[in-house]
Amino acid sequence: MVQRLHLVFGGELVDPSENVFRNVDDIHVVGIFPEYDAAYNAWKSEAQRTVDNAHMRYFIAHLHRLRDEEAEASTTEELGN
């Protein structure tokens, strides 16, 4: 079974029309969630909490899309083997 992880994070942008963070050290990592619905709820909560700041943005990163599950894993990735 493939696990589909989602990362919710956000922070203040330099310009609201671009996705460039003002200070990468201040990025707020909300958490990693095993299903999209939980990630969406966390994202929505943070987005609503910061709605008064037009420069604040939160995102959902689909971590499961960052790697190819069909590709052979490296030895460092398969630590138990």
C-alpha positions in Angstrom: 0.0 0.0 0.0 1.3 3.4 -0.9 1.1 6.1 1.8 0.1 9.5 0.6 1.6 12.1 2.9 0.7 15.8 2.7 2.7 18.7 4.2 1.0 21.9 5.3 3.2 24.9 5.6 3.1 28.7 5.1 4.5 32.0 5.9 4.7 35.7 4.9 5.4 36.4 1.2 7.4 39.2 -0.2 4.7 40.0 -2.7 1.2 38.5 -2.5 1.2 37.9 -6.3 4.3 35.6 -6.1 5.2 32.5 -4.0 8.5 33.9 -2.5 8.8 33.8 1.3 10.0 36.9 3.0 12.1 34.9 5.5 12.5 31.2 5.0 13.6 30.8 8.6 10.1 31.9 9.7 8.1 29.3 7.6 5.4 27.8 9.8 5.3 24.0 9.4 1.8 23.1 10.4 2.3 19.3 10.0 2.4 16.2 7.9 -1.0 14.5 7.3 -1.7 11.0 6.0 -4.7 12.0 4.0 -5.7 15.0 2.0 -8.9 15.8 4.0 -6.9 16.2 7.2 -4.3 18.4 5.4 -7.0 20.5 3.8 -8.7 21.1 7.2 -5.3 22.1 8.7 -4.6 24.4 5.7 -8.1 26.0 5.9 -7.7 26.6 9.7 -4.4 28.4 9.2 -5.5 30.3 6.2 -8.6 31.6 8.0 -6.5 32.4 11.1 -4.2 34.7 9.0 -6.9 36.1 6.6 -6.2 39.7 7.8 -2.6 39.6 6.5 -2.7 39.6 2.7 1.0 38.5 2.6 0.4 35.3 4.5 -0.1 32.1 2.5 -0.4 28.5 3.4 0.2 25.6 1.0 -0.4 21.8 0.8 2.5 19.9 -0.6 1.7 16.4 -1.9 4.8 14.7 -0.6 3.8 11.4 -2.2 4.2 13.1 -5.6 7.9 13.9 -5.0 9.1 10.4 -5.5 8.4 7.6 -8.0 7.2 4.6 -6.1 8.1 2.4 -9.0 11.8 3.4 -9.0 14.3 1.2 -7.1 15.1 2.8 -3.7 18.7 3.6 -2.7 20.4 1.8 0.1 20.1 4.8 2.4 16.4 4.9 1.8 16.0 1.3 2.7 17.8 1.4 6.0 16.4 -1.9 7.2 17.9 -3.9 4.3 
